[in-house]
C-alpha cells in the first residue's frame, strides 16, 4: 500500500483497531478488482468510500464517535455491495456472451446445412441424401483431399468463431453500466480475450478466495455494526 493510501486508511480508522482491520480487508479486495480489470491498478476503493462530503478528520488520540464509526461501516457495506453487484454484472455479461455466440453459430450451421442440402438436390436432380453419400465416399477414397478440406473447414470455422466472439462481446460491452470506481465493460472484455473460453464459469481474477474474502469482510461489518448499535 502506498503512503497516500496508508494515510487515508489511518485517518478513516482514527486509531480504532476494528475499523483498521475492516479497511485492510477492503484493500485486499482491491487486488482482486485489479486482477479483474474492474478497478484501475492505481485506484483503490478506499478513496471512493464517501460519495458525498467526507467526514471531518478525527485525531488519532481521540476515540472515534459512534456516529463516525457507523458512517464508516455503512460506507464500507455499501462499497462491498457495489463490488459484488459489479462482479455479478460481469458474470451475467459472460453468460449472455456465451449463449449469444452459441446461438449465432447454431444458426449459421443450420443455414450452411440447408445450403449444402439444396446444392446436393440441384446437382443430383433428386433427393439430396444419395448425392451426399456419394460425395462422402469419394472423399474417404482420397485421404489427402479429405485432410486438406478438413483443415480448411477448421480454419474457416475458427475464424468465424473468433470473429463472432469479438463482435458480440463489443456489442454487449457497450450496454454495460460504468459507475465509479468500477469499470464493468473493461472487466467483461478481459474475459473475452482469445485465450479465454466462452464457457469460463468465473471472471478472470475473481477466484473463490476473493469471494471468501468478501464474505468474511461482510461478516466482520455485520458484527461491527451490531456492536456499534448496542453501544
N, C-alpha and C positions, 0 to 999 in steps of 0.2 A: 504494500500500500504506500502511495507517495505521501509526502509531508502534508500536502493540502488536504487530502482525504483524512489523514490521521488527525489533523487539527479540527476538521469538521466533525469527525466522529467523537473526539474528546469534548467538543463544545456541545454537541447534541446530548451526549450521555451525562455530561456535567458531574462526573465523578461517581455515578451510580453503576455498580458492577453488573447488575442485571441488564440495564439498558446498554452498557458497553458490549455485553455478550450478544444481545439481540442485533446490534449494529454490525458486529463482526460476522454474525450469521448471514445478514443481508449482503455483506461484501463478498462472502464466499459464493453466494448465488450470482454475484456479478460475473464471476469466472464462467459459470455455466451459460449465462446470457451472452458473454463474449464469444464462447465457442460456437454458439448457435448463430452468431451474427445478428442476434436480436438487439444487442446493445453495442454501440461503438466501443472499441477497445480502450479509448482514453476517457470513457464516460463511466459514471457509477450511479446506481440507484440512490445512493446516499444524498447526492446532490439534487435529487428531484423529490425528496420526501414531502415537501410542502409546496403545493401548487399555488397557494396564496402567499400572504406575508408570513415569513418565518418568525417563530417566537424569538423574543429578545434573548440575548446571550445570558447565561447564568454562570456565576462564578463557581469554579470547581470546589471552593472552600465552603460553599453553602449547600444544604440539602436541596434536592430537586423537589419543587412543589408538586403536589398530587395532580394538579391541573396540567402542568407541563409534561409530566410523565404520561398522563392519559393522552395528551395531544400527540406525543411521540409514538406511543404504542398504536394509536389509531392510524397515524400516518404510515407506520410500518405494515400494519394489517392491510391497509388499502393498497400499498405498493406490491406486496406479495400476491394479493388478489389479482391485481392488474397483470403481474408477471405470469401467473398461472393462466389467466384469460388469454393472453397473447400466445403462450405456448399451445393452448387449445386451438386457437385460430390457425396456427401454423399446421397442426396435425389435421384439422379439418380441410385445409387447403391441400395438403398432401393426399388425403383420401379422395378429394374431388379430382385432383390431377390424375391419380392412378385410374379412377373409374372413367374419366373422360378419354384418356389415352386408349384404354382397352375398348371403349365403345366405338371410337373412331377406327381403330384397327379392325374390329369386328365388322363394321360397316364396309370398310374398304375390301375386306376379304370376301364378303358376300357379293359386292359389286364385281370384283375380279372373277369370282367363281361363275357368276352369271354371264360375264363376257366370254369366258372360255367355253361355257356350255353353248352359247349362241354361235360362237365360231365353229365349234365341232359340228353343230347341227347344219350350219350353212355348208361346210366342207363336205360332210357326209350325205347331205341332202336327205336326212332322215334322223332317227334317234341319235342323240349325242354320245350315249354310253359306249356303243361299239367303236366309234371313232377314237374316243379317249383311251379305250383298252388297247387299240392298235398303236396309238402314239406311245403309250407306256411300254408296250412290248418292244417297240423299236428302240426306245431309249435304253432299256435294260440290255439289249443286244449290243449297244455301243457305250461301254462304261466310260470312255474318255469324254464323250459328248455329255453323258449324264453328269459327270463330275463338274464339267465346265458350266453347264446350265444350272446345276445346284448351287455352285459358288456364286454365279451371277445373281441368282434369286435371293440368296442370303445377303449379298451386298446391298441389293436394292431394298430388301425388307428392312435391313438395319438402318439404311439411310432414311427411309420413310419413317421408321420408328423414332429415331432421334430428332428428326425434323418436327414430327408431331409433338414429341415431348417438349421441345423448346417453345413452339408456338403456343401450345396450350398453357404451359407454365407462365409465359409472359402475359397471356390474357387473364389468367387467374390473379397474378400478382397485381395487376392494375386495379383490381376490385377490392384489394385488401386495405384495411384501415391502417394508417401510420399515426400513432399517438406517442408523443414524447414521454419517456426517453426511448421507447421501443420502436424498432423498425421491422414490422411484421413482414412486409414484402421481401426485404433483403434476407431475412431468416428463412423464408419459404424458398426463395430462389437458390439458396445454398444447398437445399435438399434435391434440387433438380439438375445438379451438375451431372455430366455424362457418366461419371463413375459411380453414381448412386442409383440403386434400383428403385423402380416405381413402387415396389412392394415393401419398402422400408417402413417398419412399424412405428419407430420413434424418430423425432427430428435429430439431425446431426448435432452432436454436442449435448443433447439432453438425455443423459443416461438415467438409469434407475437411481443412481447415487444422488443426482441433482434433485429428483423428486423426493427422495428421502430427506434431503437437507431442507427442502421447502416445507415438508410436512412437520419435521422437527421444529423448525422456526415457528410455524403456526401454533404448535402445541405450547412452546415457550411463551408466545404472545398471549395465548388464552390464559395461561397460568398467571402471567404478569398483570393482565387486565383484571383478572379475578381478585388478585391480591390488592391491587390499587383501589378497586371498588370497595373492598372490605375496610381498607384504611380510611 
